[in-house]
Amino acid sequence: MARRVRRRKKGQAGTIVAALALGVLSVAMLGGFAWMWSRSGKGQIDANTNCLLDGPVSLTAVLIDATDPISATTMADLTNEFRKTIGRVEPGGYVKIYTLNSAPGDLTVMFDGCNPGDGSTVDNWTNNPARRQRKWESAFGDPLKKLPDEIPNADSASQSPIMAGIQKIKLSLFDSSLAKPGRAKRLVVASDMIEHTALYSQYRSGLDYQKYLSSAADRTYGTSLDGVAVTILYIDRKKKPFQSLDHAEFWTQWVQNHHGEFEKLVGLEGLN
């Protein structure tokens, strides 16, 4: 007896094709949602700090020595170098700007915050570039653009405690909860670098490193700069009892002996 072959009705075949298409579409949609979800956390910032949700990607501290006056020429060059420094701070990087005062460890904070990234740094799918651009301008770009005009430029102070200022930044910023393992730490010091305190003065002692080591300043203001890259923006002064090159060598040795990385010294234009 011949086997009877049952033929599928055309309506049933269409239903199966439609079901398969719907299944493929569902998988594609799920994949799209998964991609969007995976991207949604990237580039998101804390509304209060403007830092990334998992913390700053780097820390940059700028210490500006306000204990002695700065000429107009040097201030103009300092402003240029300052803008270069800020321009190198990547989106998600934290910046803190200080001025050095005459009392050891006394710093004035001029700016404090993260670079949220401008409109070009965010994803069109998961963020609003125009909104991010406005945030960058109001919270980061505009304040730092105006900041050089606000740097104090008064008469000479009684002391220039540069080492104590660096120690304060290390303890309060580079050792803080903002510092994440493996993320860059940068210190930029704009100063004539003439350390002058009751414990140790380069006006009195010159640049003999052994005299510094035998002073109380080494034990009082010494600090570990592990993982910190240091740049000096050097303000030249005509009334100093040593050569600028010898002065640069002293501070190179000081940074390296405190386990920091001495990146460079930039001589600012003008004589003060």
C-alpha positions as CSV (number, residue, x, y, z in Angstrom):
1,M,0.0,0.0,0.0
2,A,1.5,3.4,-1.0
3,R,2.3,5.8,1.8
4,R,0.2,8.9,1.8
5,V,2.2,12.1,1.9
6,R,0.6,14.9,3.9
7,R,1.2,18.3,2.4
8,R,1.6,21.3,4.6
9,K,-0.9,24.0,3.9
10,K,0.4,27.3,2.6
11,G,-1.0,29.2,5.5
12,Q,1.0,27.1,8.0
13,A,4.3,27.6,6.1
14,G,3.7,31.4,6.2
15,T,3.1,31.3,9.9
16,I,6.4,29.4,10.4
17,V,8.3,31.9,8.3
18,A,6.8,34.8,10.2
19,A,7.6,33.2,13.5
20,L,11.2,32.7,12.4
21,A,11.5,36.3,11.3
22,L,10.1,37.5,14.5
23,G,12.6,35.4,16.4
24,V,15.5,36.8,14.5
25,L,14.2,40.4,15.0
26,S,13.8,39.7,18.8
27,V,17.4,38.5,19.0
28,A,18.6,41.5,17.1
29,M,16.7,43.8,19.4
30,L,18.0,42.1,22.5
31,G,21.5,42.4,21.1
32,G,20.9,46.1,20.5
33,F,19.6,46.7,24.0
34,A,22.6,44.8,25.4
35,W,25.0,47.0,23.4
36,M,23.2,50.1,24.5
37,W,23.3,49.0,28.1
38,S,27.0,48.1,27.9
39,R,27.7,51.6,26.5
40,S,25.5,53.5,28.9
41,G,27.9,53.3,31.8
42,K,30.8,54.6,29.8
43,G,31.6,58.3,30.1
44,Q,28.9,58.8,32.8
45,I,29.9,61.4,35.4
46,D,29.0,62.2,38.9
47,A,26.8,65.3,38.9
48,N,28.4,66.7,42.0
49,T,32.1,66.2,41.2
50,N,32.1,66.0,37.4
51,C,34.4,62.9,37.8
52,L,33.7,59.6,36.3
53,L,31.6,57.3,38.4
54,D,34.5,55.0,39.2
55,G,36.8,58.0,40.2
56,P,39.3,60.2,38.4
57,V,41.5,58.7,35.7
58,S,44.4,61.0,36.9
59,L,45.3,63.6,39.4
60,T,47.0,66.9,38.5
61,A,48.1,69.4,41.1
62,V,49.4,72.8,40.2
63,L,51.2,74.8,43.0
64,I,51.7,78.5,42.2
65,D,54.2,80.3,44.4
66,A,52.6,83.6,45.5
67,T,55.1,84.5,48.1
68,D,57.1,86.8,45.7
69,P,56.0,89.2,42.9
70,I,56.0,88.1,39.3
71,S,56.8,90.4,36.4
72,A,54.3,91.0,33.6
73,T,56.5,89.1,31.1
74,T,56.9,86.1,33.3
75,M,53.2,86.1,34.2
76,A,52.3,86.0,30.5
77,D,54.6,83.0,29.9
78,L,53.3,81.3,33.0
79,T,49.7,81.8,31.7
80,N,50.7,80.1,28.5
81,E,52.4,77.1,30.3
82,F,49.4,76.9,32.6
83,R,47.0,76.5,29.7
84,K,49.3,73.8,28.2
85,T,49.2,71.9,31.5
86,I,45.4,72.1,31.7
87,G,45.1,71.1,28.1
88,R,47.0,67.9,28.8
89,V,44.4,66.8,31.4
90,E,42.3,64.1,29.8
91,P,38.5,63.7,30.2
92,G,37.9,62.3,33.7
93,G,41.1,63.8,35.0
94,Y,41.0,65.7,38.3
95,V,42.7,69.1,38.7
96,K,43.5,71.1,41.9
97,I,45.1,74.5,41.7
98,Y,46.8,76.0,44.8
99,T,48.7,79.1,45.7
100,L,51.6,78.9,48.2
101,N,51.4,81.2,51.2
102,S,54.1,82.2,53.7
103,A,53.1,79.8,56.5
104,P,54.4,76.3,56.0
105,G,51.6,74.0,54.8
106,D,49.2,76.9,54.2
107,L,47.8,76.6,50.7
108,T,44.9,78.5,49.1
109,V,42.8,76.4,46.7
110,M,41.9,78.3,43.6
111,F,40.2,75.5,41.6
112,D,39.1,72.0,42.4
113,G,37.3,69.6,40.0
114,C,37.3,67.1,37.2
115,N,37.5,67.6,33.5
116,P,34.0,66.3,32.4
117,G,35.1,66.2,28.8
118,D,33.6,68.4,26.1
119,G,30.9,67.5,23.6
120,S,33.3,65.7,21.3
121,T,34.2,63.1,24.0
122,V,30.7,61.5,24.5
123,D,28.7,59.0,22.5
124,N,25.8,60.4,20.5
125,W,23.8,57.2,21.3
126,T,24.0,57.3,25.1
127,N,24.8,61.0,25.9
128,N,23.9,64.5,24.9
129,P,27.0,66.2,23.3
130,A,25.5,69.7,23.5
131,R,24.7,69.3,27.1
132,R,28.1,67.9,27.9
133,Q,29.8,70.8,26.0
134,R,27.8,73.3,28.2
135,K,28.8,71.5,31.3
136,W,32.5,71.5,30.3
137,E,32.5,75.2,29.6
138,S,30.7,76.2,32.8
139,A,32.5,73.8,35.2
140,F,36.0,73.5,33.7
141,G,36.8,75.5,30.6
142,D,35.7,79.0,31.6
143,P,36.9,79.0,35.2
144,L,40.4,77.8,34.3
145,K,40.6,80.3,31.4
146,K,39.9,83.2,33.9
147,L,42.1,81.8,36.7
148,P,45.5,83.2,35.6
149,D,44.1,86.7,36.1
150,E,43.3,85.8,39.7
151,I,46.8,84.7,40.8
152,P,47.9,86.9,43.7
153,N,50.9,89.1,42.8
154,A,51.7,91.0,46.0
155,D,54.9,92.0,47.7
156,S,57.5,89.5,49.0
157,A,56.4,87.4,52.0
158,S,58.5,86.5,55.0
159,Q,58.9,82.9,53.9
160,S,58.7,80.6,50.9
161,P,57.9,77.1,52.2
162,I,57.9,75.2,48.9
163,M,58.8,71.9,50.4
164,A,56.0,72.1,53.0
165,G,53.6,73.0,50.2
166,I,54.6,69.9,48.2
167,Q,54.2,67.8,51.3
168,K,50.7,69.1,52.0
169,I,49.6,68.3,48.4
170,K,51.0,64.8,48.7
171,L,49.3,64.0,51.9
172,S,45.9,65.7,51.1
173,L,45.6,64.8,47.5
174,F,47.9,62.1,46.2
175,D,47.3,60.0,49.3
176,S,43.6,60.6,49.4
177,S,40.7,58.3,48.3
178,L,40.7,60.1,44.9
179,A,44.0,58.4,44.1
180,K,43.4,55.1,42.4
181,P,46.1,52.4,41.9
182,G,47.8,52.7,38.5
183,R,46.4,56.1,37.6
184,A,48.7,59.1,36.9
185,K,49.7,61.6,39.5
186,R,51.2,64.9,38.2
187,L,52.6,67.9,40.2
188,V,53.4,71.2,38.5
189,V,55.2,73.8,40.6
190,A,55.4,77.4,39.3
191,S,58.0,79.1,41.5
192,D,61.5,80.6,41.8
193,M,62.1,77.5,43.9
194,I,64.1,79.4,46.5
195,E,63.2,77.5,49.7
196,H,63.3,80.0,52.5
197,T,62.0,79.1,56.0
198,A,63.2,79.3,59.6
199,L,64.4,75.6,59.4
200,Y,66.3,75.9,56.1
201,S,67.0,78.8,53.7
202,Q,68.8,78.6,50.4
203,Y,69.6,82.3,50.8
204,R,71.6,81.3,53.9
205,S,72.8,77.8,53.0
206,G,73.2,78.0,49.3
207,L,72.7,74.8,47.3
208,D,74.9,72.4,49.3
209,Y,72.7,69.3,49.5
210,Q,74.4,68.0,52.6
211,K,73.6,71.2,54.4
212,Y,69.9,70.6,53.5
213,L,70.1,67.0,54.7
214,S,71.6,68.1,58.1
215,S,68.8,70.7,58.6
216,A,65.5,70.1,60.4
217,A,63.7,70.8,57.1
218,D,64.6,67.4,55.7
219,R,63.0,65.6,58.6
220,T,60.1,68.1,58.9
221,Y,59.0,68.6,55.3
222,G,60.4,65.5,53.6
223,T,57.8,63.4,51.9
224,S,57.5,60.4,49.6
225,L,56.6,61.2,46.0
226,D,56.2,57.6,44.8
227,G,54.4,57.6,41.5
228,V,54.4,61.4,41.2
229,A,55.7,63.1,38.0
230,V,57.1,66.5,38.8
231,T,57.4,69.5,36.4
232,I,58.9,72.9,37.5
233,L,57.9,76.1,35.8
234,Y,61.0,78.1,36.8
235,I,60.7,81.8,37.7
236,D,64.1,83.4,37.4
237,R,65.2,86.1,39.9
238,K,68.2,88.3,39.5
239,K,68.9,88.5,43.3
240,K,69.8,84.9,44.1
241,P,73.2,83.7,45.3
242,F,73.6,80.8,42.9
243,Q,73.2,79.9,39.2
244,S,69.9,78.7,37.8
245,L,71.5,75.5,36.4
246,D,72.9,74.5,39.8
247,H,69.5,75.3,41.3
248,A,67.8,73.0,38.8
249,E,70.2,70.2,39.8
250,F,69.4,70.7,43.5
251,W,65.7,70.2,42.9
252,T,66.2,67.3,40.5
253,Q,68.1,65.6,43.3
254,W,65.5,66.5,45.9
255,V,62.6,65.0,43.8
256,Q,64.5,61.9,43.0
257,N,65.7,61.4,46.6
258,H,62.0,61.5,47.6
259,H,61.2,58.8,45.0
260,G,59.4,61.1,42.5
261,E,59.9,61.3,38.8
262,F,61.5,64.6,37.7
263,E,60.0,65.2,34.3
264,K,61.4,68.6,33.3
265,L,62.1,72.2,34.3
266,V,60.7,74.9,32.0
267,G,62.5,78.2,32.4
268,L,59.8,81.0,32.1
269,E,60.7,84.1,30.2
270,G,61.5,87.4,31.9
271,L,63.7,88.4,34.9
272,N,62.1,89.1,38.2
